[in-house]
Amino acid sequence: MRNVIRNWVKKIKIREGEVLKPFFHFDTDETRQSLLSRARNVALWAIQQYEIEWNCIHFIQLSDTITYKIKTNTMGNYLLRIHSERLNKEEIISELIFLNELRRIDDLKVPVGIMSRSGSYVLECATEEGYRKPYVSMMKWVEGEHLSGEFTDSHVSSIGVMMGRLHEASASINTSHNFVRPHWGISSFRQEVTKLERYYPRFLSGGAWMLYQKAIDKIIHQFDSMHQDARNYGLIHADLHSGNVVFNNGLPSPIDFGRCGYGYYLYDMAAALLELYPKHRWLLIRGYESVVKLDKDYIRDLECFFIMFMIENYCHHSSDIREIPSLIEEQRYALSYITEYINDREFLLKVIEPIDPEKIGFFSELEEDPNI
């Protein structure tokens, strides 16, 4: 294996003044496979830089990072991450600092960074000619299993408690001047919407897009009226859905902090509520409030973040043609929530009937007909 890696490294050439392509460059199935091939070579090189006696490397997924599970016989398991150009080295290091601080909290189990042989937590790895060098980090694996099947009352309540403890802990952390993480708010939301403006015709009619635009405008306006303070704003996970929670002995632990940054705590909660039935949303909120009390009028802002996070999800997935069938299917409920939101009707804790997207298609015809 080491000879394979050595031969691969010998082929790498960096020409002075050459314009390099992003390591994560892919927009077709062919370029996606090419990326995964590059990533595998990087992963095999990177793993040699750690004091780990590994016996198996297992690809997990390609998302904002490319991740692998590293298995050992005696040292537990590890998570190897190849980072996209979305984050710079300082931001990745800051994430690891945040996690190291959270680790000190008795009731929280979070992934923590592993130092390489050279003493670095973030490595810059050589790759094929013509591509930028990606950053790589290694983390201790958080043992546990994702939930399979339906959520129980106990599951969602315990996730709420865990989230409350996470926010309580993050509020107590004092960061240094060189701590750098993204801010999740209107600026980042506008950037995501710009992407959706390009891809929305793949899964939305003209009429449906008009409803989305009204919701987007309302979110931006509502954000302007929010009052940010230490009680409602701080360091958050920013992607705390069930896929980023594992259970061990009945207790939940948060994983994948790759999106962590500054934002409203309710934004974090909205990510978790998005996939739950109204009854379980209420139980999660009650679990959260057993640790951290919310303002009495929190529902209005929480519904804003709910719609915001939902739209951001579609912004993220709309460029992937493989995701389009599921995005189309989800619009029956997405448009129902959006309709309630733009009409100032509370929906978060109620059962909302789905909308047939075809019934709002006439908006598209009105837009296109020059005689109307």
N, C-alpha and C positions, 0 to 999 in steps of 0.2 A: 504493500500500500504506500509506504514512504517513497519508493522509487517512482510510482505513478505520479505522486504529488510533485516530486522533484523535477520530473520530466515536463510536467505541466507548467511549473513556474519558469523553466528555462525558455518556454515559448513566449513568455510575456515580454512585450516591448513597449516602452513608453517614449514616444518621440517628442522632442522639445517643440512646444508651440502647437501640438496636435489638439484639435477640439475633440474632447471625449464625450461619448454618449453616456447618459445615465445608466447605471448598472441595472436599474429596475425597468429599463426600456422594454415595453411589450404592448402591442395593440392588436395582435392576431394570435391564433392558436400556435402558429409556427414560432413567433417571437416569444410567446409564453414558454414553450418547450425549450427554446434556446436559453431563456433566463434561468429556468430550473436546472439546466445542465451546467451553466456557469455557477449557479448557487451551490450545487452539489460539490463541485471542485473547491470552492471557497470554504465550504463547511468541513471538508476532509482536511484541508490545510489548517484551518483555524483550530480544530480540535486537538491538533498536535501541539498547540501553544499552551495547553493547560496540563496541570498535574492530575490527569484523569485516566484511569485504566478502564477504558470503555470497551464494550463488546458488541454494541449495536447502535446504529444511527437510523432514526425513523423520521421521515418527512411528515410534518403536521399540516401546514397550509401556507399558501401564498396570499398575503393580504398587505397591510402597511409594512409588515416585515415578512421575511421567509423564516419559518421556524422548524426546528428539528428537536426530537426527543433523543437524548443521549443516555443509553442504558449502561449500567455497570453491574458487576456481580456483588461488590462489597461496599460501594460508596454511595448508594442511592442513585437517583436519576437527575439529569440536568436538562436545561432548556438552552439551546443555541439559537441565537437570533441574528439574522442578516438584515441590517436596517436599510430602508429606502432613503433617498436624498431628502425626504420631507423633514428630517431632523438632523441637526449638526451634532458634532461630538459633544459640545458643552451641554446640549439638551439631553442627550442620552446619559451622560454622567450625572446630570441633575436628577433624572428619574431614579437612578440607582441610589443617590444620596437620600432621596425622599423615601424609598423603600427601606433603606437601612435604618432610618429614623422610625418608621412604622414598625419595624421588627421589634423594637424595644417595648411595644405595647403587648402586655401579656395575652390579651384576648384576641389578638390579630395574628394570623399566619399569612405572610405575604412572600412572594419570591424575592430573593436577594442576589446581588451580583457576586460573581466568582472572579478572583484575580488571576491573571495569566502568569506564566513563568517569568515574564519580564516585569511583573508588578503592575500591569495596566488592567483596568476594568473594561476598556473599550479599545479594540484593535482595529487598525486600518489594514485591510487584506488585499494582497495582489490579486489581479484577475486577468481576464483575456485582453489582448491588444484592442485598443479602441474604446474601452469602457472605463469609467471612473472606479476608483477603489472603494468598495463598500466598507462600512463599519460593522463590526461584529461584537457581540457581547454574550457572555455565558452566565446562566443563572441557576440557582438551586431549584429543583423541581418541587412544586407544592403537591404533596400526595393528596389524592381524593378523586372522586368521580363526578362527572356531570350528571345532573338529574335526567332520568329516562322516564318517559311516561308523563302523567299529569302531576302538576304541582299539588302538594297537600297544604292545608292550612298551616301546619307546623313549618313547612319549608319556607313559605313566603314570609311568615312572621319572623323567622330566624334570619332571613336575608335582610329584612328591615332593621333588626337589631344590629347585625353586622355592619350595615351601611351607616347607622348612627354612630357606632363606635369608630368607624373609619373616619368620618367627618369630625368627630370630637377629637380624635388623635391628630388629624392633619391640622386642625385649628391651633394646636399647642406647639407646632413645629416652627422654630425660628430659622428662616433661610438666610443665607449669606448674599452679598451683593452680586456674586457671580452665579447664582442659582438661576437657570434659564429654562422655562417651560412655556408651552403655548398658552394663549388666553382664548377661552372658548366663549364667544359672545357675538355681537352683531357683525364685527369685521370678518371673523371666520365664517359666519353664516352667509354673508354676502358672497364670499369666495366660493362656497359650496353651491350656492344658487346659480352662479355664473356657469358652472359645469352643467347643472340641470337644464339651463336654458338651451344648451346645445343638444342634449340627449332626450328631452322630455317627449318628443314625438314618437319615440319608440314604444311608449306605454301609456300615453295620455292623449285624449282628444283635445281639440282646441277649447272646447267648453270646460273640460276638466282642468286644463292649464289656467284658464281664467280664474277658477276657484283657488287654485294653488297660489296664484299671484296675489289675490285678495288676502289669503292667509299670511303670505310672506310680508305684505305691507303692514298687516295688523301686528305681527310679531315684532317687526322693527319699531313700530310706534309704541307698542307696549313696553319694549325694552327701555325706551327713552324715559319712561315714567317710573322705572324701578329704582329703588334707593339701595345702593350697594354698601354693605358694612360688614364687619367681622363676624356677625352672627349668621349671615346668609351667603357669604362669599369667601372662597379660599381655595386651597388645593383639593382637587377632586380627581376621581378615577377617570371620568368622562366617557366610559363605555361599559357600564356595569350591568349588562344584560346577563341572562342565565348562562350563556356560553363562556362567560368570564368569571363564573363562580363554580367552585368544586366543593363537594361535601365529603367529609371524613368523620366517621362516627356521629353522623347526624348534624355536624356543625359546618356552616359554610365558610369558605375562604375566598377572597378576591384574587384573581390572577390577571395577567396581561395588562400591565399599567402603561403600555406603550403610548397611550393617548393622554396620560395624566397631565394636568395643567391647572390653570386658574379659571374658575368659573363659579356660577351659583350652585349651591348644594342641591337645589331643587332640579337642576339640569341633570345631575347624577341620578336622582330618584326617577326622573322621567324615563331614562333609559331602561330601568328595571320594570316600570309599570307598563311599558308599551306592549309587552307580550302577555299580560295577565288579564283575567276576567275582572270585572268591577269588584266582586267580593274579595278577591285576593289582593287587588290594589289597596283596598281599605285595610286589610290585615297587615300588609307590608308597611303602610303608613303608621298604623298603630304600633307595630314593632319598632319602627324608627323613633316614634315619639316617646317610647319607653326610655330612650337614651337622650334624645335631643327634641325639645319642644319647638313646634312650628308656630309661626304667626297665625292668628285666628282667621285671616283672609288669604291663606296660602293657596287655596284651590285655584283661584284665578291665575296666578303666576305659574302654578304647576301645570295647568292645562296649556298655557303658552309654551312652556318647555317641552311638553308632550308632543305638540304639533311640530315644534321646531326640530326635535330630535327625529321624529318620523320623516320629515322632509329631508333632513340631512342624510338619513339612511338611503333614501331614494337617489339623492345626489351622488352618493358614494357608489351605489351599485348600478346606476343607469348606463355607465360606459361599458359594462360587461354584458355582451350580447347573450351569454348563457343565463343571465339572471332575469331577462325580460319576461319570460312566461310567468314567473312567480310575482314579479312586480305588477303585471296586468291583473293577476288574480287577486292581489291584495287591495286593489283600488276600490273594490266594493265597500270595504270598511274605511279605508283611508279617506275617501271622499265624503263618507258619512261623518267622520270626526271633523273634517275640515269645514263641512257645512254647518255643523253645530257651533264650531268655534267662531266662524266669521259672523254668525247670527247671535252671538253673545248668549248662547244657551249652554249651561253646565252639562258636561257629558262624562267626566272622568269616572264617576262612581255609579253610572247608569248603564243599562244594557241598551246599546244603540243599534237600530235596525240597519242592515247594509243597504247601499244604494246601487242600482243598476247603472253602471257607467254609460251605457248606451242611451239612457234617458236624458242625459245632459249633453248628448252629442250635438243637439241643435245649435248650441252656442257656436260650435265650429262653423256651421253653415252660415250663420248670421255674420260671422267675421269675414267669410270669404266671398259672400254675394255682394257685388258692387252696387246692386239695385236697392239694397236695404239700408 
